[in-house]
Amino acid sequence: MSADPRRWWALVVLAGAQFMVIMDTSIIGVALPDMQHALGFSPGGLQWVFNAYVVAFGGLLLLGGRLSDLLGARRVFAIGWLALIAGSVVAAAANGPALEVTGRAVQGVGAALIAPAAMTLLMVLFAGQPNELPKAMAFYGAAAPAGGTAGVFLGGVITEWLSWPYVFIIYIPIGLLSLLMTPALLPAVPGRKAGLDLAGAVAVTGGLALAVYAIVQAPQRGWGTSTTILQLAGAVVLLAAFVLIQRLVRRPLMPLSVWRTPNLAGANVAMTLLGAAWIPMWYFLNLYLQQVVGYGAFPSGAALVPMTALMMILMVGVTGRLIARFGTKPLIVTGLVVLAGGLGVLSTVRAHGTFLADVLPGSLISAVGMALVFIPATMAAIGAVPPEQGGLASGIVNTTYQIGSAVGLAVMTAIATSKGASHLGDPHSLTNGFQAAFIGAGVVALAGAILGLISLRTPRSAPTPDPETVNV
């Protein structure tokens, strides 16, 4: 199979899309106080500027992956960007809470279409080049954590020097540029002529969205309240109905046979627990820097740059060589153990701590763990499925990471709050809460390593790429 001469430029477009999609989850954090004042959000309603995006993104990822397979990945990629641009326009121009939340939800819909389509396009471009695929995955994988950290940094810069609408306006020219380059650089992947399982799509989207909604609301509402219990029960019923529908219909949204793909289930478990450990670490580290160490928005974002830089260096320059030498399973297990170790170090943060002594060592160790897990787990999840199911597998692995992130953050928030993290202005109580969250996230990462060791299989034989060809 001849290589597409445009593949490396196409990779820039795809990695840029992944960067922007993940950045959209974090860029609004610093701007929230200004948005609350300008738009009249209540303290409880303000969280929906973040949650509306997460619920739409996490709830629709699986559908986005299936649409990518059925309609063609390039077409869905472009539709996703149109939705993200439209949502950005609405969010930037909003004059009240309802319109703002609507814009954020539309942004989430766009992200749910872009992410799985981008992964499918990457596999189409590089699946026939086994020596280049690890390097391509490294660039793409590094874009996700880089986007998360860049969002904090850019959010601080934009909010301080411009105003809050610009955290949304920034997506408009970038989205238009991506749409302009899409037909020129990305391959036209034909869709499959098959009907869409509408009942299955409604059931799984409703179930996932309801589960994420209940989980992100539970820390404020209470895990034992009747509302939370009923919402979670409803989500379980919808997801059970989805599984039943997949067994009965001729052309299911998610053929259950896909789970017989080697390592798909094990890799998704690893991605779920990676998200459940990593996102709380990043979230509470940022809170510790601002609420305990006393950093402002801009210095706090800058303090996370060393962690991001190390992740990108390792993902681009080292992870591909390690995959070629050891395979995916050893890296996934080792990376989760290293991440647990980094979180253990962060659990020793002090009430009068400093960046160099309390933040930098643990954050760098955690970055090494993340760099070792993210790309191998993604490759293990999608590498063995047939091309026509690439979008589906990508949607599944993206969904599990997002759901794991939402669940992990909600649970660790509850733990931190119970240990004193709600006592603003009291550095000792805050630190106690953050320490508990770091310990909880470390336990999750260690559980992921144990489950990965048990569930992942090492292929009997596999071609070993030349390490020199997968190193930048």
C-alpha positions in Angstrom: 0.0 0.0 0.0 1.5 3.3 -1.1 1.9 6.0 1.4 -0.2 9.2 1.1 2.3 12.0 0.4 0.2 14.4 2.4 0.1 12.2 5.5 2.4 14.3 7.7 0.6 17.6 6.9 -2.7 15.8 7.5 -1.4 14.6 10.9 -0.8 18.3 11.8 -4.5 19.0 11.1 -5.7 15.9 13.1 -3.4 16.5 16.0 -4.5 20.2 16.0 -8.1 19.1 16.2 -7.4 16.8 19.1 -5.5 19.6 20.8 -8.5 22.0 20.4 -11.1 19.5 21.5 -9.3 18.8 24.8 -8.3 22.4 25.3 -12.0 23.3 25.2 -12.5 21.4 28.5 -10.0 23.5 30.4 -9.8 26.9 28.7 -12.9 28.3 30.4 -11.8 27.5 34.0 -10.0 30.8 34.7 -12.7 32.8 32.9 -15.6 31.4 35.0 -15.7 34.2 37.6 -15.9 36.9 34.9 -18.6 34.9 33.1 -20.6 34.6 36.3 -20.5 38.3 36.9 -21.3 39.2 33.2 -24.0 36.7 32.6 -25.7 36.4 36.0 -25.0 32.8 36.7 -25.9 31.5 40.1 -23.1 29.7 42.1 -24.7 26.4 41.4 -25.5 27.1 37.8 -22.0 28.2 36.9 -20.7 24.6 36.8 -22.8 24.0 33.7 -20.5 26.1 31.6 -18.1 23.1 32.0 -20.6 20.3 32.4 -22.7 21.0 29.3 -19.6 20.4 27.2 -18.6 17.3 29.1 -22.1 15.7 29.0 -22.5 16.3 25.3 -19.0 15.2 24.5 -19.0 12.0 26.6 -22.6 11.1 25.8 -22.2 11.4 22.0 -18.7 10.0 21.3 -19.9 6.5 20.6 -22.5 7.8 18.1 -19.9 10.0 16.6 -17.6 7.1 16.0 -20.4 5.0 14.4 -21.4 8.0 12.1 -17.7 8.2 11.1 -17.8 4.6 9.9 -21.2 5.0 8.1 -21.0 8.4 6.6 -17.2 8.7 6.0 -14.7 10.0 8.5 -13.7 13.2 6.5 -17.3 14.2 6.2 -18.1 13.7 9.9 -14.8 15.5 10.8 -16.0 18.6 8.8 -19.5 18.5 10.2 -18.0 18.4 13.7 -16.0 21.5 13.0 -19.1 23.3 11.7 -20.9 22.4 15.0 -17.9 23.5 17.1 -17.7 26.8 15.3 -21.5 27.4 15.7 -21.3 26.6 19.4 -18.4 28.9 19.8 -20.3 31.8 18.1 -23.3 31.2 20.4 -21.2 30.9 23.6 -19.1 34.1 22.8 -22.3 36.1 22.0 -24.4 34.8 24.9 -26.1 37.4 27.0 -27.4 35.0 29.7 -26.9 31.6 31.2 -29.3 29.7 29.0 -27.7 30.7 25.8 -24.2 30.2 27.2 -25.0 26.6 28.3 -26.6 25.9 24.9 -23.4 27.1 23.1 -21.3 24.9 25.3 -23.5 21.9 24.6 -23.2 22.5 20.8 -19.5 22.7 21.2 -19.6 19.3 22.9 -21.6 17.8 20.0 -18.9 19.1 17.6 -16.1 17.6 19.7 -17.9 14.2 19.8 -17.9 14.1 16.0 -14.4 15.4 15.5 -12.5 13.1 18.0 -13.4 9.7 16.6 -13.3 10.8 13.0 -9.8 12.2 13.5 -8.6 8.9 14.9 -10.1 7.0 12.0 -8.4 9.3 9.5 -5.1 8.8 11.3 -5.4 5.0 11.1 -6.3 5.2 7.4 -3.3 7.4 6.7 -0.7 5.4 8.7 -2.1 1.8 9.1 -0.3 0.7 6.0 3.0 2.2 7.4 3.8 0.1 10.5 7.1 1.8 11.0 5.5 5.2 11.0 2.3 4.5 12.9 3.9 4.7 16.5 5.4 8.1 15.6 2.1 9.4 14.2 0.2 8.1 17.3 2.9 9.8 19.5 2.2 13.2 17.9 -1.6 12.7 18.1 -1.4 11.4 21.6 0.8 14.3 22.9 -1.8 16.7 21.6 -4.4 15.7 24.2 -2.5 16.5 27.5 -0.9 19.5 25.8 -4.4 20.8 25.0 -5.5 20.3 28.5 -2.6 22.3 30.0 -2.6 24.9 27.3 -6.2 25.6 28.0 -5.4 26.7 31.6 -2.4 28.8 30.4 -4.3 30.4 27.5 -7.4 30.9 29.6 -5.4 32.9 32.0 -3.7 35.0 29.3 -7.0 35.7 27.4 -9.0 36.5 30.5 -6.3 38.8 31.9 -5.4 40.7 28.7 -8.7 40.5 26.6 -12.0 39.3 28.0 -13.9 36.1 28.6 -15.7 35.8 25.1 -12.3 35.4 23.5 -11.9 31.9 25.1 -14.6 31.0 22.6 -13.8 33.4 19.7 -10.4 31.7 19.4 -12.1 28.6 18.0 -13.7 30.4 15.1 -10.7 31.2 12.9 -8.9 27.9 13.9 -12.1 26.0 12.9 -12.4 27.8 9.6 -8.8 27.1 8.8 -9.3 23.4 9.6 -12.3 23.3 7.3 -10.3 24.9 4.6 -7.5 22.3 4.9 -9.8 19.3 5.3 -10.5 18.6 1.6 -6.9 19.4 0.5 -5.1 17.2 3.1 -7.4 14.6 4.5 -8.3 11.4 2.6 -11.9 10.8 1.4 -12.9 7.7 3.4 -16.0 6.2 1.9 -18.8 5.4 4.3 -20.5 2.0 4.5 -24.0 1.8 2.9 -25.8 0.6 6.0 -28.8 1.9 8.0 -28.2 3.7 11.3 -29.5 1.9 14.4 -31.6 4.8 15.6 -33.0 3.0 18.7 -29.6 2.0 19.8 -28.2 5.5 19.2 -31.0 7.0 21.4 -30.5 4.4 24.1 -26.7 4.6 24.4 -26.6 8.4 24.0 -29.3 8.9 26.6 -27.8 6.4 29.0 -24.3 7.8 28.8 -25.5 11.4 29.0 -27.7 10.7 31.9 -24.9 8.8 33.7 -22.4 11.7 33.2 -25.1 14.2 34.2 -25.8 12.3 37.5 -22.1 11.9 38.2 -21.1 15.5 37.8 -24.1 16.7 39.8 -23.7 14.1 42.6 -21.0 16.0 44.7 -23.2 19.0 45.1 -26.6 17.2 45.2 -25.4 14.2 47.3 -24.7 10.6 46.1 -27.5 9.2 48.3 -30.3 11.5 47.3 -33.3 10.1 45.5 -32.6 12.2 42.4 -29.1 10.9 42.0 -30.2 7.3 42.6 -33.1 7.6 40.1 -30.8 9.2 37.5 -28.2 6.5 37.8 -30.8 3.8 37.7 -32.3 5.3 34.6 -28.9 5.3 33.0 -28.4 1.6 33.8 -31.8 0.8 32.3 -31.0 2.7 29.1 -27.6 1.1 28.7 -29.1 -2.4 29.4 -31.7 -1.6 26.7 -28.9 -0.6 24.4 -27.1 -4.0 24.8 -30.4 -5.8 24.2 -31.1 -3.8 21.1 -27.6 -4.6 19.7 -28.4 -8.3 20.0 -31.7 -8.0 18.2 -31.2 -5.5 15.3 -29.7 -6.4 11.9 -27.3 -3.5 11.7 -26.4 -2.6 15.3 -24.8 0.7 16.3 -22.1 -1.3 18.1 -21.8 -4.9 17.0 -21.1 -6.7 20.3 -18.7 -9.0 18.4 -16.3 -6.0 18.4 -15.5 -6.9 22.0 -14.0 -10.1 20.9 -11.2 -8.1 19.4 -8.0 -8.9 21.4 -7.2 -6.4 24.1 -10.1 -4.0 23.3 -11.8 -4.6 26.6 -8.6 -4.5 28.6 -7.3 -1.4 26.9 -10.6 0.4 27.6 -10.5 -0.5 31.2 -7.0 1.0 31.4 -8.1 4.2 29.6 -11.1 4.5 32.0 -8.9 4.3 35.1 -6.2 6.5 33.5 -8.8 9.3 33.0 -10.2 8.7 36.5 -6.7 9.2 38.0 -5.2 11.8 35.6 -7.9 14.4 35.4 -8.4 14.7 39.2 -4.6 15.0 39.6 -4.5 17.9 37.0 -7.7 19.5 38.5 -6.6 19.5 42.2 -3.0 20.4 41.3 -4.3 23.6 39.7 -6.5 24.3 42.8 -3.5 23.7 45.1 -1.4 26.1 43.2 -4.0 28.9 43.3 -5.7 28.3 46.6 -2.8 27.2 48.8 0.5 28.3 47.2 -1.2 31.6 46.2 -0.5 31.6 42.4 -2.7 33.6 40.1 -4.2 32.2 37.0 -1.3 33.0 34.7 1.5 31.6 37.0 -0.6 28.6 37.8 -0.9 27.7 34.1 2.8 28.3 33.6 3.6 26.0 36.5 2.0 23.1 34.6 4.2 23.7 31.5 7.2 21.5 32.7 4.8 18.6 33.1 3.3 19.1 29.7 6.6 19.6 28.0 8.0 16.4 29.5 4.9 14.4 28.4 5.3 15.7 24.8 9.0 14.9 24.7 8.4 11.4 25.9 5.4 10.7 23.8 7.0 12.0 20.6 10.6 10.9 21.2 10.5 7.8 23.4 7.2 6.1 23.6 7.3 4.8 20.0 10.6 3.2 20.5 9.4 1.6 23.7 6.3 0.2 21.9 8.5 -1.2 19.2 10.8 -2.9 21.8 8.4 -4.1 24.5 4.8 -3.9 23.1 1.8 -2.2 24.6 1.0 -4.2 27.7 4.3 -3.7 29.6 4.1 0.1 29.0 0.4 0.3 30.1 1.1 -1.5 33.3 4.3 0.2 34.1 2.9 3.7 33.2 0.0 3.3 35.6 2.3 2.2 38.4 4.5 5.2 37.7 1.4 7.5 37.7 0.4 6.0 41.0 3.9 6.8 42.4 3.7 10.4 41.2 0.3 10.8 42.9 1.8 9.4 46.0 4.4 12.0 46.0 1.8 14.7 45.4 -0.2 13.5 48.4 2.6 14.9 50.6 1.9 18.5 49.6 2.1 20.9 52.5 -0.1 23.8 53.6 2.8 26.2 53.2 4.4 24.4 50.3 6.3 25.7 47.2 6.2 24.8 43.6 9.8 23.4 43.5 9.4 21.3 46.6 5.8 20.2 46.6 4.6 20.3 43.0 7.4 19.8 40.5 8.7 16.4 41.5 5.3 14.6 41.7 4.0 16.3 38.6 7.0 15.2 36.5 6.7 11.6 37.8 3.0 11.6 36.9 3.8 13.0 33.5 6.1 10.1 32.8 3.3 7.7 33.8 0.8 9.4 31.5 3.3 9.4 28.6 3.8 5.6 29.0 0.1 4.7 29.1 -1.9 7.0 26.7 -0.6 6.0 23.3 -0.1 2.3 24.0 -3.6 2.0 25.5 -5.1 3.8 22.4 -3.2 1.5 20.0 -4.2 -1.6 21.9 -7.8 -0.6 21.7 -8.0 0.3 18.0 -5.1 -1.5 16.4 -6.7 -4.9 15.9 -10.1 -3.9 14.7 -10.9 -4.0 10.9 -10.8 -0.7 9.1 -14.6 -0.5 8.8 -14.8 -0.5 12.6 -12.0 2.0 13.3 -14.4 4.9 14.0 -16.4 2.7 16.4 -13.3 1.5 18.3 -12.1 5.1 18.5 -15.4 6.3 19.8 -15.4 3.6 22.4 -11.9 4.4 23.7 -12.6 8.1 23.7 -15.8 7.5 25.5 -14.3 5.4 28.2 -11.6 8.0 28.9 -14.1 10.8 29.1 -16.5 8.8 31.3 -13.6 7.7 33.5 -12.5 11.4 33.8 -16.0 12.5 34.8 -16.5 9.7 37.4 -13.0 10.1 38.8 -13.3 13.8 39.2 -16.7 13.5 40.8 -15.6 10.9 43.3 -12.3 12.6 44.1 -14.2 15.9 44.6 -16.5 14.2 47.1 -13.5 12.8 48.9 -11.6 16.1 48.9 -14.7 18.0 50.2 -15.3 15.5 53.0 -11.7 16.1 54.1 -11.8 19.9 54.1 -11.3 21.1 50.6 -14.4 23.2 50.8 -12.9 25.5 53.5 -11.7 28.3 51.3 -9.1 30.5 53.0 -7.9 27.7 55.3 -4.7 26.3 53.8 -4.5 23.4 56.2 -8.0 22.2 55.5 -7.6 22.7 51.8 -4.4 20.8 51.8 -5.9 17.9 53.7 -8.6 17.6 51.1 -6.2 17.8 48.2 -4.0 15.2 49.8 -6.9 12.8 50.1 -7.8 13.4 46.4 -4.3 12.6 45.3 -4.3 9.4 47.4 -7.6 8.3 45.9 -6.4 9.0 42.4 -3.2 7.0 43.1 -5.3 4.0 44.3 -7.3 4.2 41.0 -4.1 4.2 38.9 -2.7 1.3 40.9 -6.0 -0.6 40.3 -5.7 0.1 36.6 -2.2 -1.4 36.6 -3.4 -4.6 38.3 -6.4 -5.0 36.0 -4.2 -4.3 33.0 -1.7 -7.0 34.1 -4.6 -9.5 34.3 -6.7 -8.6 31.3 -4.3 -7.5 28.6 -2.7 -10.1 26.4 0.7 -10.0 24.8 0.6 -11.0 21.1 2.5 -14.2 20.3 4.4 -12.5 17.5 4.4 -9.1 16.0 6.6 -7.2 13.5 9.2 -5.1 15.2 9.6 -1.7 13.6 13.1 -0.3 13.3 13.5 2.0 16.3 15.2 4.6 14.3 12.1 5.0 12.1 9.8 5.7 15.0 12.0 8.3 16.8 11.8 11.9 16.0 
